[in-house]
Structures are given as structure tokens and as C-alpha cells.
């Protein structure tokens, strides 16, 4: 009994997948800039990027406009700001689509702890 790999599933091959990575987060004096990638096979819908306190309270949020799928094999990204003036960032979390509205291939690449 062989388990099929996810990419053999036709639904996965047509799904979107937004992703963030720690290397794509720039922390400035009054702003965090987060590069959001669409690494899926479908265009994304509009969603939200949030900054949460260590206890889960949403401190800031920014809208992410639709990002096209990388159908031409060139990365499709968008840089999103989160204004942070006056906030202590240690232990805070950056999260994509916190309401889980998008039907993504995986959510394991939607969260970063600062």
C-alpha cells in the first residue's frame, strides 16, 4: 500500500500556497516588512497578515492583495508592512491568514516567531 505524494493529487496541483520565511522579514525601527510568496499553483485571494503578541492578541494587521501563481516559474511575491512603533517585538508572531479562510496546500509556512 503506497501512499501518494501530495503533488500527485490533482487538487493540490491547482491549489494556492502563500508562504513566509524568517529570512524575508526585515525588522526596522518602526516597521516590519514581510515578503509574502505564492508558491502554489493558483492565484491567491486577498487575505490578512497579522502581528500577534506572545499571548495571541492581534497587535497590527495589513491586507495582502491577491498574488498570482508562479505559472512562469518566476517568484511571485509582495512586500507587506506591519507598523510597529512603540511595540516590544520579542516573542511576537507574524501570521498569514489567521482566520484560515484560504484553502492552502499547507499552513506550516504561515507563521514566524520573532
N, C-alpha and C positions, 0 to 999 in steps of 0.2 A: 504494500500500500504506500505509494509515493505521494507526498504532499506537493501540490502545485505551488510554484513560486508565485508571489503576488503579481509580478509583471506579466504572467500568462493569463491572468484574469482580464477579460475584455472590459469590465467596469473600471478596473484600476488604470488601464491604458487610456481611458477617457476622463480620468479624474484630475482635479486640481490638487496642488500641494504647495501651500505657502510655507516658507521656512525662514528662520532667523538663526544666526550663529554668533557666538561671542566675539569672534574676530571682526564682525561687521557692525559692532556697537562702538560709537565714539562718544565718550563722556566729556563734555565741555563744562565750563563754569556754570552756565545757566540752562543748559540744554543737553539732552541725549539725542544722538542721531542714529537711527537704526535702519540698516539696509535690509529690506524685505525682498526675498526671492520667490518667484513662482517656479518651482522645479517639477511641476506636474505636467499633465498632458492637456489640460483645459484652462481657459481663461478663468481668472478668479472673479468673484463678485466683490463689491465693496464690503469692507469689514473694519474692525477696530484693532488698534494696538494700544495696550494699557500698561501703565506703570503701577504696580501694587506695592504696598508696604509689606514688611515681613509678616504681618498678621493678616494679610489678604485684602486690606482696604484699597480701593482704587483711588490713587492719588492724582493721576493725569491720564488723559486718553487722547488719541488722534485717530482720525478716519484714514483708512487706506483705500484709495480708489482702486478700481479693477486693474489687475496686472495681467497682461497677455501671457499665454503659454509660450514656452521657448520652442515653438514649432520649427524655427530655422536653426536651432541648436546654438543660438547666441543667448547668453543670460538675459533674463528679463527681471529687472529689479526696480525698486523705488525706495528712495531715502525718506524716512518719516521722522519728524521731530517730536520730541516729548519735552516740554518746557519744565525745568526742574529747579528754578531759582528758589532758594530757601529750604530745599528738602535735603534730608540726610539719606543717602542712597545705599548705604551698606545693608546688605540683606534684602534689598528690594528685588522685585521680579518684573521682568518685561514679558508680556504675554500677547500672542496673536489670537484673535477671535475668541475672547474669553467666554462668550456665550455659546460657543460650539455650534454656530449656525452654518458654517461651511462643511460640506461633505468632502473631507480630505482623505488622501491615501493614508497618511499617518499624522498624528498630533505630537509625536515625540520631538519634533523640531520647532515647536511653537512657544517655547518657554526658556528664559535665561535668568539665572540668579546673578545679581551684581555683587 
